[in-house]
Amino acid sequence: MRADCYADKTAVLENVNAHGSAKVFKECMVKDCTLGEKSSVGDFSRLTDCHLGQNVLVQRNALMFSTRMGTCSYVGKNFVSWHCEIGKFCSISWNVSIGGANHDYSRATTHSFLYSNNFGIKAPEETYDRFSQECTIGNDVWIAANVCICRGVRIGNGAVIAAGAVVTKDVEPYTIVAGVPAKPVKKRFNDEIITYLNDSNWWDLPLAVIEDNIHLFNQKMTKQTAKEIYDLSRRSIKEES
Ligand SMILES: CC(C)(COP(=O)(O)OP(=O)(O)OC[C@H]1O[C@@H](n2cnc3c(N)ncnc32)[C@H](O)[C@@H]1OP(=O)(O)O)[C@@H](O)C(=O)NCCC(=O)NCCS
């Protein structure tokens, strides 16, 4: 089945449900995926069992399995992800990996022949689940260049992961973490502001509402601004229901 979207003639699409405005560029392999409105998949990317929301941008050379990405989130080149959920408005830089498999090192071998037939040994019928632990990235998370997020980690809304970090533990909302292993460095705002922003769920606002109120997002944060974003979100949700 060929999806009804723009796809370069060298791209291979199999069982893809794509919005007509989605774009898949050259030499891509996209299988069992949903591609939302105006989403795009960069050259040489390989996506299997993924869902890209509206305006999601995947740059070149991505390798993604069972990954969901919310509205307006984007990833830089050489992104790798397995079995994870990424919220809305996340900015993910180049050379980032999320949710690599955990090989079970308590068995005789950690080698993949226990679950893959690629090595001349028939894999056993039953083996362990390398992806059993959940990996979730909240909304409005900034993941800087060359970050590795380990399997099972949950990252809260608004967090910042500094360049080069290896994240082995959960990250609280609006916290900046850095280093190997990543440790909290500071919070982005004081607790009162964080509560307003975290509870506002502003990332669920229609894009047009965000655009009309862009000044609130484009100024240095104060308690007043956080409260205005919170009130705006509440009003918008009430009007919708
Ligand atoms: C996370 C980041 C934004 C923090 O910037 P900042 O607020 O100016 O941070 P500070 O300089 O106040 O640093 C606070 C502490 O964290 C440390 N730190 C900051 N970034 C770090 C990093 N990437 N790795 C390890 N430690 C880091 C600083 O050394 C400092 O430690 P100290 O308190 O012991 O002196 C920035 O360091 C960063 O990583 N930027 C990523 C840029 C990038 O990758 N861009 C790609 C395009 S999206």
The ligand as an SDF file (V2000), in Angstrom:
LIG
                    3D

 48 50  0  0  0  0  0  0  0  0999 V2000
   22.1730   22.5230   29.8940 C   0  0  0  0  0  0  0  0  0  0  0  0
   22.6840   23.8660   29.4760 C   0  0  0  0  0  0  0  0  0  0  0  0
   21.6050   24.5760   28.6890 C   0  0  0  0  0  0  0  0  0  0  0  0
   22.9310   24.6220   30.7880 C   0  0  0  0  0  0  0  0  0  0  0  0
   23.2630   25.9330   30.5270 O   0  0  0  0  0  0  0  0  0  0  0  0
   23.4330   26.9720   31.7470 P   0  0  0  0  0  0  0  0  0  0  0  0
   22.1210   27.2890   32.4030 O   0  0  0  0  0  0  0  0  0  0  0  0
   24.1680   28.1370   31.1950 O   0  0  0  0  0  0  0  0  0  0  0  0
   24.2770   26.1450   32.7890 O   0  0  0  0  0  0  0  0  0  0  0  0
   25.3990   26.6270   33.7500 P   0  0  0  0  0  0  0  0  0  0  0  0
   26.5700   27.0930   32.9500 O   0  0  0  0  0  0  0  0  0  0  0  0
   24.8110   27.5710   34.7840 O   0  0  0  0  0  0  0  0  0  0  0  0
   25.8050   25.2570   34.4340 O   0  0  0  0  0  0  0  0  0  0  0  0
   25.3420   24.8400   35.6930 C   0  0  0  0  0  0  0  0  0  0  0  0
   26.2480   23.6750   36.1050 C   0  0  0  0  0  0  0  0  0  0  0  0
   26.0010   22.5690   35.2190 O   0  0  0  0  0  0  0  0  0  0  0  0
   27.1970   22.1720   34.5870 C   0  0  0  0  0  0  0  0  0  0  0  0
   26.8770   21.8210   33.2130 N   0  0  0  0  0  0  0  0  0  0  0  0
   26.2250   22.5530   32.3010 C   0  0  0  0  0  0  0  0  0  0  0  0
   26.1160   21.8770   31.1440 N   0  0  0  0  0  0  0  0  0  0  0  0
   26.6910   20.6950   31.3400 C   0  0  0  0  0  0  0  0  0  0  0  0
   26.8760   19.5580   30.5050 C   0  0  0  0  0  0  0  0  0  0  0  0
   26.4400   19.5400   29.2560 N   0  0  0  0  0  0  0  0  0  0  0  0
   27.4960   18.4870   31.0440 N   0  0  0  0  0  0  0  0  0  0  0  0
   27.9490   18.4920   32.3230 C   0  0  0  0  0  0  0  0  0  0  0  0
   27.7970   19.5500   33.1590 N   0  0  0  0  0  0  0  0  0  0  0  0
   27.1760   20.6360   32.6540 C   0  0  0  0  0  0  0  0  0  0  0  0
   28.0870   23.4100   34.6400 C   0  0  0  0  0  0  0  0  0  0  0  0
   29.4650   23.0570   34.5700 O   0  0  0  0  0  0  0  0  0  0  0  0
   27.7250   23.9670   35.9860 C   0  0  0  0  0  0  0  0  0  0  0  0
   28.3670   23.2240   37.0060 O   0  0  0  0  0  0  0  0  0  0  0  0
   28.9190   23.9340   38.3620 P   0  0  0  0  0  0  0  0  0  0  0  0
   27.6720   24.4760   39.0380 O   0  0  0  0  0  0  0  0  0  0  0  0
   29.5620   22.8190   39.0720 O   0  0  0  0  0  0  0  0  0  0  0  0
   29.8240   24.9970   37.8920 O   0  0  0  0  0  0  0  0  0  0  0  0
   23.9480   23.8100   28.5920 C   0  0  0  0  0  0  0  0  0  0  0  0
   25.0850   23.5300   29.3750 O   0  0  0  0  0  0  0  0  0  0  0  0
   23.8610   22.7090   27.5140 C   0  0  0  0  0  0  0  0  0  0  0  0
   24.1340   21.5320   27.7270 O   0  0  0  0  0  0  0  0  0  0  0  0
   23.4760   23.1370   26.2980 N   0  0  0  0  0  0  0  0  0  0  0  0
   23.2470   22.1910   25.2160 C   0  0  0  0  0  0  0  0  0  0  0  0
   23.5390   22.8100   23.8530 C   0  0  0  0  0  0  0  0  0  0  0  0
   23.2510   21.8330   22.7620 C   0  0  0  0  0  0  0  0  0  0  0  0
   23.5690   20.6730   22.8190 O   0  0  0  0  0  0  0  0  0  0  0  0
   22.6050   22.3300   21.7260 N   0  0  0  0  0  0  0  0  0  0  0  0
   22.2600   21.4730   20.6150 C   0  0  0  0  0  0  0  0  0  0  0  0
   21.2040   22.1230   19.7900 C   0  0  0  0  0  0  0  0  0  0  0  0
   19.5950   21.8060   20.4480 S   0  0  0  0  0  0  0  0  0  0  0  0
  1  2  1  0
  2  3  1  0
  2  4  1  0
  2 36  1  0
  4  5  1  0
  5  6  1  0
  6  7  2  0
  6  8  1  0
  6  9  1  0
  9 10  1  0
 10 11  2  0
 10 12  1  0
 10 13  1  0
 13 14  1  0
 14 15  1  0
 15 16  1  0
 15 30  1  0
 16 17  1  0
 17 18  1  0
 17 28  1  0
 18 19  1  0
 18 27  1  0
 19 20  2  0
 20 21  1  0
 21 22  1  0
 21 27  2  0
 22 23  1  0
 22 24  2  0
 24 25  1  0
 25 26  2  0
 26 27  1  0
 28 29  1  0
 28 30  1  0
 30 31  1  0
 31 32  1  0
 32 33  2  0
 32 34  1  0
 32 35  1  0
 36 37  1  0
 36 38  1  0
 38 39  2  0
 38 40  1  0
 40 41  1  0
 41 42  1  0
 42 43  1  0
 43 44  2  0
 43 45  1  0
 45 46  1  0
 46 47  1  0
 47 48  1  0
M  END
$$$$
